[in-house]
């Protein structure tokens, strides 16, 4: 095809067909004036199609709107074939099965070969129409069989465009959505975004249209941005824990497991195997001491003065093994969990609530099955005599820590048991301290949630809390002594000796949090094995955790090993016990990680609420000095937190802390400290 200056041509553009006037020929390319704006452009000849050659004797026009073309939008609209003319032309060409040139086709549907009609027909044929094939200048009608799939494809494209527009409108509004009102494609897209938010997918795993719709909202690859969007759309719980998704805690107990729990609750009052060997201590004045909101009570304490003046400490621990058979469905579920999970919004128990807060729990006024440990101490606080046996106990009342503090302090003559227990356990605590135990008692703050609102809860190291803690450590030391005395494999916990700073260096540091931070950085992680070994920070030659069998599966294993030995049965060997410990160790670690994520999240939520505040802090030590990141203690919150600190900070320096940046959905909290 040969082009000349002034010719009216069509331009095949990837966006839409355009009209242009040829300005000059430049070899295989043509310089054009394109569109009604006469934009200068150079294009290859293969992208052009001749619509009307310049009539002879006419000066080449410089744009579409001048003679001889005289084209403008109104002229083109007036010349565009009507739907009826277009349809009639299709019927005629179908019947004749002919191919027409553009001028002939224009005559057929427009009754004219005027430039405006030719241009309008070319634009219509080159656009998204489906009725005619337009190739190499020839026009043929498509058959009805050819049109059906094209129509279907066109309809699908229209639907896709409609859905895309609905999706874009939905994203721009960022208003909560009703699940029932969502179309399936939109629901699927939201599900994909949830998987990105929960780290199941990367943003790059999404299809291009979905990524494009997000980029239009300036949402990049950061998961926090996706979470913010989903929260606005009402599709994401702002306090959802990503690490808990898909874990056994998130699934709850199955209907079969709950049915088994109901059955065990119903038969709990009936005699069970081993009940005849229990010692009846239900007349003993034992009490429980717990936080006000504790519902699964797994330990109780009592004091006994023997006729010869000897004093005994009694530590009673719940006995879920009376009803939970090894290998049962509930036992295997407890093993999969490894422990109960304590979160800011509530607890996820190792056993169903019906059992853990019911028949397993040492409730006041109820006769309950227990494991009872008695201990006699010598004058230095060393264990002089001990015993472990299954029992029946009936706590006379339940005390809060505040109630217990009052009884310890006042020591009323009619109820001196707690005060006497306190003196015995202080003697034991001093013995451990002489044997290297580290006593680092500080108030501890954690964030709890009430109705989605963060609430700071500070636990002070009161006398009753120290009493309970020391009693639990003593029970663990006795269980470990029992294991050593009888060559019994148990899940022993140990800690390697630490190379602490010299005493003079420690004493030069302010007492309390600063000194404790210098010590803690030297301590190694605790170890667990089936053979006894020393525990450095507890100051014990051997130790096991044995006082929370409702909450920790390892404690239940301690009871089962001791029970097998006392009954003359064969306990698990070291190898079998280690295999069992390994089977739930991962779950325990996973639970610890979830609990840490939960507390970190709620700290961020709390600081979002109080982001305008300032707090006095004390510099403890450097974490990453190159980034000026240090550890500080905020006494008002009873927390140790990481913060950006002045480069010259020294342990004990007083600082003023403020929130620099916080976003709980992005898992971001940046605190900045300045010299006060």
ZAMARGU-4260 file (C-alpha; in steps of 0.2 Angstrom, whole numbers, plus 5000, padded with zeros to 4 digits):
<rodrens>
0) 5000/5000/5000 | 5007/5017/4995 | 5004/5032/5005 | 5005/5051/5000 | 5005/5067/5009
5) 4987/5072/5014 | 4979/5055/5014 | 4966/5050/5027 | 4973/5035/5036 | 4968/5024/5051
10) 4981/5020/5064 | 4980/5003/5073 | 4984/5007/5091 | 4984/4995/5105 | 4973/5006/5115
15) 4960/5011/5102 | 4960/5014/5083 | 4964/5032/5078 | 4962/5043/5063 | 4977/5053/5055
20) 4983/5063/5041 | 4999/5059/5032 | 5011/5073/5033 | 5027/5065/5025 | 5034/5048/5020
25) 5051/5044/5028 | 5056/5027/5020 | 5047/5013/5029 | 5039/5025/5041 | 5026/5039/5040
30) 5025/5056/5049 | 5007/5059/5054 | 4996/5072/5062 | 4986/5060/5073 | 4968/5064/5080
35) 4959/5080/5081 | 4973/5087/5091 | 4985/5084/5076 | 4998/5077/5087 | 5014/5074/5077
40) 5019/5056/5077 | 5031/5044/5067 | 5025/5026/5064 | 5029/5011/5053 | 5018/5010/5038
45) 5012/4992/5044 | 5002/5001/5057 | 4992/5011/5045 | 4978/5008/5033 | 4972/5019/5019
50) 4954/5026/5021 | 4953/5039/5008 | 4967/5045/4997 | 4969/5064/4995 | 4959/5069/4979
55) 4970/5075/4965 | 4973/5093/4964 | 4970/5097/4982 | 4983/5104/4994 | 4988/5091/5008
60) 4978/5096/5024 | 4988/5099/5040 | 4974/5091/5051 | 4958/5081/5051 | 4946/5096/5053
65) 4951/5105/5037 | 4946/5103/5019 | 4945/5090/5011 | 4942/5079/5026 | 4932/5091/5037
70) 4931/5078/5051 | 4926/5082/5069 | 4918/5071/5082 | 4900/5078/5078 | 4903/5073/5059
75) 4909/5056/5064 | 4894/5053/5076 | 4882/5058/5063 | 4890/5047/5050 | 4891/5031/5061
80) 4880/5017/5054 | 4864/5014/5064 | 4862/4997/5073 | 4848/4992/5060 | 4860/4997/5046
85) 4874/4987/5053 | 4863/4972/5056 | 4855/4973/5038 | 4873/4974/5031 | 4878/4958/5041
90) 4862/4949/5035 | 4866/4953/5017 | 4884/4948/5018 | 4880/4932/5027 | 4868/4927/5012
95) 4880/4932/4998 | 4896/4926/5007 | 4906/4940/4999 | 4920/4950/5004 | 4919/4969/5002
100) 4932/4982/5002 | 4929/4997/5014 | 4922/5008/5001 | 4909/4995/4995 | 4905/4991/5013
105) 4902/5010/5017 | 4890/5010/5002 | 4881/4995/5009 | 4878/5001/5027 | 4879/5020/5024
110) 4874/5023/5006 | 4889/5035/5004 | 4907/5035/5002 | 4910/5052/5009 | 4926/5054/5020
115) 4915/5055/5036 | 4906/5039/5032 | 4922/5030/5027 | 4931/5036/5043 | 4916/5031/5054
120) 4915/5014/5046 | 4933/5011/5048 | 4933/5016/5066 | 4918/5004/5069 | 4926/4989/5060
125) 4942/4992/5069 | 4934/4993/5086 | 4927/4980/5098 | 4913/4974/5086 | 4911/4956/5083
130) 4900/4955/5067 | 4913/4957/5054 | 4931/4951/5050 | 4941/4965/5044 | 4958/4959/5037
135) 4969/4966/5024 | 4956/4979/5019 | 4943/4966/5016 | 4927/4964/5026 | 4917/4948/5028
140) 4902/4943/5039 | 4905/4931/5053 | 4893/4916/5054 | 4881/4914/5068 | 4891/4899/5074
145) 4907/4910/5075 | 4897/4924/5084 | 4891/4913/5098 | 4908/4910/5107 | 4913/4928/5103
150) 4897/4935/5111 | 4900/4923/5126 | 4918/4930/5128 | 4912/4948/5126 | 4899/4944/5140
155) 4912/4937/5151 | 4923/4952/5148 | 4909/4963/5153 | 4906/4953/5169 | 4924/4954/5173
160) 4924/4973/5170 | 4909/4974/5181 | 4916/4964/5195 | 4932/4974/5194 | 4923/4990/5195
165) 4913/4983/5210 | 4929/4977/5218 | 4937/4994/5216 | 4922/5003/5223 | 4922/4992/5238
170) 4941/4995/5241 | 4939/5014/5239 | 4924/5014/5252 | 4934/5004/5265 | 4917/5001/5274
175) 4912/4985/5283 | 4905/4972/5272 | 4891/4959/5275 | 4896/4942/5270 | 4879/4938/5263
180) 4880/4952/5250 | 4897/4947/5243 | 4898/4939/5226 | 4908/4923/5225 | 4923/4932/5215
185) 4924/4946/5228 | 4923/4933/5243 | 4937/4923/5234 | 4948/4939/5233 | 4945/4943/5251
190) 4950/4925/5256 | 4966/4927/5247 | 4970/4944/5255 | 4967/4935/5272 | 4979/4922/5268
195) 4992/4936/5264 | 4988/4944/5280 | 4991/4928/5290 | 5007/4925/5280 | 5000/4909/5271
200) 5004/4918/5255 | 5015/4932/5248 | 5008/4947/5239 | 5017/4941/5224 | 5007/4925/5224
205) 4991/4935/5219 | 4986/4937/5201 | 4990/4954/5192 | 4973/4961/5192 | 4972/4959/5211
210) 4989/4966/5214 | 4985/4981/5203 | 4969/4985/5212 | 4979/4986/5228 | 4993/4996/5221
215) 4979/5009/5216 | 4976/5011/5234 | 4995/5013/5237 | 4995/4996/5246 | 5012/4988/5244
220) 5019/4971/5249 | 5018/4975/5268 | 5006/4963/5277 | 5001/4977/5289 | 4994/4987/5275
225) 4983/4972/5270 | 4977/4969/5288 | 4972/4988/5290 | 4962/4986/5274 | 4954/4970/5280
230) 4950/4978/5297 | 4941/4992/5288 | 4931/4980/5278 | 4926/4970/5293 | 4935/4955/5287
235) 4950/4954/5300 | 4950/4953/5319 | 4963/4967/5323 | 4968/4956/5338 | 4970/4940/5328
240) 4986/4930/5332 | 4995/4925/5315 | 5005/4911/5324 | 4990/4903/5331 | 4981/4900/5315
245) 4979/4882/5311 | 4986/4876/5328 | 4977/4864/5339 | 4972/4878/5351 | 4963/4887/5336
250) 4953/4872/5332 | 4946/4869/5350 | 4940/4852/5357 | 4931/4840/5345 | 4913/4835/5349
255) 4920/4817/5353 | 4932/4825/5365 | 4919/4835/5373 | 4908/4820/5375 | 4922/4811/5383
260) 4924/4826/5395 | 4905/4825/5400 | 4907/4806/5403 | 4922/4809/5414 | 4913/4822/5424
265) 4898/4811/5426 | 4908/4796/5433 | 4920/4807/5444 | 4911/4803/5460 | 4912/4784/5457
270) 4927/4774/5463 | 4941/4773/5451 | 4957/4762/5451 | 4969/4767/5465 | 4956/4776/5475
275) 4958/4763/5489 | 4976/4768/5492 | 4973/4786/5494 | 4976/4794/5511 | 4961/4804/5517
280) 4967/4822/5521 | 4950/4830/5519 | 4950/4835/5538 | 4966/4845/5535 | 4965/4864/5535
285) 4972/4867/5518 | 4969/4882/5508 | 4971/4888/5490 | 4979/4905/5485 | 4977/4911/5468
290) 4973/4927/5457 | 4954/4932/5458 | 4951/4926/5440 | 4959/4909/5442 | 4947/4895/5438
295) 4958/4880/5436 | 4966/4878/5454 | 4979/4865/5454 | 4988/4867/5471 | 4984/4870/5489
300) 4994/4872/5505 | 4993/4867/5523 | 5003/4867/5539 | 5004/4853/5551 | 5013/4853/5569
305) 5016/4835/5575 | 5014/4830/5593 | 5033/4830/5595 | 5034/4848/5589 | 5040/4844/5571
310) 5033/4855/5558 | 5027/4849/5541 | 5023/4858/5525 | 5010/4850/5514 | 5008/4854/5496
315) 4993/4846/5487 | 4992/4845/5468 | 4977/4841/5458 | 4977/4823/5451 | 4969/4823/5433
320) 4977/4806/5430 | 4963/4799/5441 | 4951/4801/5426 | 4963/4804/5411 | 4969/4787/5405
325) 4986/4787/5395 | 4982/4786/5376 | 4964/4791/5378 | 4958/4805/5366 | 4959/4818/5379
330) 4976/4813/5384 | 4982/4814/5366 | 4974/4831/5364 | 4983/4837/5380 | 4999/4830/5373
335) 4997/4839/5357 | 4994/4855/5366 | 5008/4852/5379 | 5001/4866/5390 | 4987/4878/5393
340) 4989/4894/5384 | 4987/4910/5394 | 4982/4925/5383 | 4977/4943/5386 | 4959/4940/5381
345) 4957/4923/5391 | 4964/4906/5393 | 4964/4891/5381 | 4965/4876/5392 | 4975/4859/5390
350) 4959/4850/5395 | 4941/4855/5392 | 4935/4869/5405 | 4922/4857/5411 | 4936/4846/5418
355) 4950/4859/5422 | 4939/4871/5432 | 4928/4857/5438 | 4932/4839/5445 | 4951/4842/5442
360) 4951/4858/5451 | 4955/4859/5470 | 4939/4869/5474 | 4935/4875/5491 | 4922/4864/5500
365) 4924/4850/5487 | 4932/4833/5491 | 4945/4831/5477 | 4958/4819/5472 | 4976/4825/5474
370) 4994/4821/5475 | 5001/4827/5492 | 5019/4830/5496 | 5024/4833/5514 | 5041/4840/5519
375) 5051/4843/5535 | 5065/4855/5535 | 5080/4856/5546 | 5086/4872/5555 | 5095/4877/5539
380) 5081/4874/5527 | 5087/4858/5520 | 5075/4844/5516 | 5076/4833/5531 | 5061/4821/5527
385) 5048/4820/5514 | 5034/4809/5507 | 5023/4809/5492 | 5006/4800/5491 | 4989/4800/5483
390) 4976/4808/5494 | 4959/4816/5496 | 4959/4834/5501 | 4945/4847/5504 | 4951/4865/5504
395) 4942/4875/5518 | 4943/4891/5508 | 4950/4900/5493 | 4961/4915/5496 | 4966/4929/5485
400) 4984/4934/5486 | 4978/4950/5495 | 4969/4939/5508 | 4984/4928/5511 | 4995/4944/5513
405) 4984/4950/5527 | 4984/4933/5536 | 5003/4932/5535 | 5005/4949/5541 | 4992/4949/5555
410) 4995/4930/5560 | 4978/4929/5570 | 4980/4917/5584 | 4965/4906/5578 | 4972/4905/5560
415) 4991/4906/5561 | 4994/4892/5548 | 4999/4904/5534 | 5011/4914/5545 | 5019/4898/5551
420) 5021/4892/5533 | 5028/4908/5528 | 5042/4907/5541 | 5046/4889/5535 | 5047/4894/5517
425) 5057/4909/5521 | 5070/4897/5529 | 5069/4887/5513 | 5072/4902/5502 | 5087/4907/5512
430) 5094/4890/5511 | 5093/4891/5492 | 5100/4908/5492 | 5115/4901/5501 | 5117/4888/5488
435) 5118/4900/5474 | 5099/4904/5470 | 5096/4920/5462 | 5082/4930/5470 | 5077/4943/5457
440) 5060/4949/5463 | 5052/4963/5454 | 5035/4969/5450 | 5029/4962/5433 | 5017/4971/5421
445) 5007/4963/5408 | 4993/4969/5397 | 4976/4960/5399 | 4961/4963/5387 | 4943/4967/5393
450) 4931/4968/5379 | 4945/4972/5367 | 4952/4986/5377 | 4969/4985/5384 | 4972/4985/5403
455) 4988/4986/5412 | 4989/4973/5426 | 5004/4974/5438 | 5009/4959/5449 | 5019/4964/5465
460) 5031/4952/5473 | 5020/4951/5489 | 5024/4939/5504 | 5010/4927/5498 | 5016/4926/5481
465) 5034/4922/5487 | 5026/4909/5499 | 5017/4900/5485 | 5032/4901/5473 | 5044/4894/5486
470) 5031/4880/5490 | 5030/4875/5471 | 5049/4875/5470 | 5050/4865/5485 | 5037/4852/5478
475) 5048/4851/5462 | 5064/4848/5472 | 5055/4834/5482 | 5049/4826/5466 | 5067/4827/5459
480) 5074/4820/5476 | 5061/4806/5474 | 5067/4802/5457 | 5085/4802/5462 | 5082/4791/5477
485) 5073/4778/5467 | 5082/4779/5450 | 5066/4785/5442 | 5067/4794/5425 | 5058/4811/5426
490) 5057/4827/5415 | 5071/4835/5425 | 5074/4853/5422 | 5092/4860/5424 | 5102/4876/5420
495) 5121/4877/5417 | 5131/4887/5429 | 5133/4905/5423 | 5149/4916/5423 | 5142/4931/5433
500) 5151/4948/5434 | 5162/4949/5449 | 5153/4954/5465 | 5161/4971/5466 | 5155/4975/5448
505) 5138/4970/5452 | 5137/4980/5469 | 5143/4995/5459 | 5126/4994/5449 | 5110/5001/5457
510) 5101/4987/5466 | 5085/4980/5457 | 5081/4980/5439 | 5099/4987/5433 | 5108/4974/5443
515) 5096/4960/5438 | 5098/4964/5420 | 5117/4962/5421 | 5114/4945/5429 | 5101/4939/5417
520) 5111/4942/5402 | 5124/4929/5408 | 5111/4915/5411 | 5109/4901/5399 | 5092/4894/5394
525) 5085/4880/5404 | 5087/4862/5399 | 5076/4847/5400 | 5082/4829/5401 | 5078/4812/5409
530) 5093/4812/5421 | 5095/4824/5436 | 5106/4839/5435 | 5109/4855/5444 | 5098/4870/5441
535) 5109/4886/5443 | 5097/4900/5446 | 5086/4890/5458 | 5101/4884/5468 | 5095/4866/5468
540) 5105/4849/5464 | 5089/4843/5454 | 5072/4850/5450 | 5056/4845/5440 | 5041/4855/5437
545) 5027/4845/5446 | 5013/4856/5453 | 5002/4861/5437 | 4996/4844/5429 | 4980/4853/5424
550) 4990/4866/5414 | 5007/4857/5409 | 5007/4839/5401 | 5025/4837/5408 | 5019/4839/5426
555) 5006/4825/5422 | 5020/4814/5416 | 5029/4816/5433 | 5014/4810/5442 | 5012/4795/5431
560) 5030/4790/5433 | 5029/4792/5452 | 5012/4782/5452 | 5019/4768/5442 | 5034/4766/5454
565) 5023/4767/5470 | 5011/4754/5462 | 5025/4742/5459 | 5023/4744/5440 | 5036/4748/5427
570) 5038/4766/5424 | 5044/4773/5407 | 5062/4770/5403 | 5073/4785/5400 | 5073/4782/5381
575) 5054/4780/5381 | 5051/4795/5392 | 5063/4806/5381 | 5053/4801/5366 | 5037/4806/5374
580) 5045/4822/5380 | 5050/4826/5362 | 5033/4823/5356 | 5025/4838/5365 | 5041/4849/5367
585) 5037/4857/5350 | 5020/4861/5355 | 5026/4869/5372 | 5038/4880/5362 | 5025/4884/5350
590) 5013/4889/5364 | 5027/4900/5372 | 5029/4909/5355 | 5010/4912/5353 | 5009/4919/5371
595) 5024/4931/5368 | 5016/4937/5351 | 5000/4940/5360 | 5008/4950/5374 | 5018/4960/5362
600) 5003/4964/5352 | 4993/4970/5367 | 5008/4980/5372 | 5007/4989/5355 | 4988/4991/5357
605) 4991/4998/5374 | 5004/5011/5368 | 4992/5015/5353 | 4979/5021/5366 | 4993/5030/5376
610) 5004/5036/5362 | 5004/5054/5368 | 5011/5049/5385 | 5028/5050/5393 | 5036/5038/5406
615) 5051/5039/5417 | 5063/5025/5413 | 5079/5018/5419 | 5093/5012/5407 | 5097/4994/5410
620) 5109/4989/5396 | 5113/4990/5377 | 5105/4977/5365 | 5112/4984/5349 | 5123/4999/5353
625) 5126/5002/5334 | 5108/5005/5332 | 5107/5014/5349 | 5094/5001/5354 | 5094/4998/5373
630) 5084/4990/5386 | 5075/5001/5398 | 5064/4998/5414 | 5048/5008/5416 | 5043/5006/5434
635) 5026/5014/5431 | 5022/4999/5419 | 5033/4986/5428 | 5040/4982/5411 | 5057/4980/5403
640) 5056/4986/5385 | 5068/4990/5370 | 5070/5008/5366 | 5081/5020/5356 | 5092/5028/5369
645) 5105/5042/5369 | 5122/5035/5364 | 5131/5039/5380 | 5118/5030/5391 | 5125/5020/5406
650) 5116/5007/5417 | 5106/5016/5429 | 5104/5032/5419 | 5087/5041/5421 | 5078/5043/5405
655) 5061/5050/5398 | 5052/5038/5386 | 5039/5042/5373 | 5031/5033/5358 | 5040/5036/5342
660) 5029/5025/5331 | 5016/5011/5335 | 5005/5001/5324 | 4998/4985/5331 | 4992/4978/5314
665) 5010/4980/5307 | 5018/4973/5323 | 5027/4989/5325 | 5032/4998/5342 | 5046/5010/5342
670) 5050/5019/5358 | 5062/5033/5360 | 5071/5038/5376 | 5080/5055/5380 | 5089/5060/5395
675) 5078/5067/5409
</rodrens>
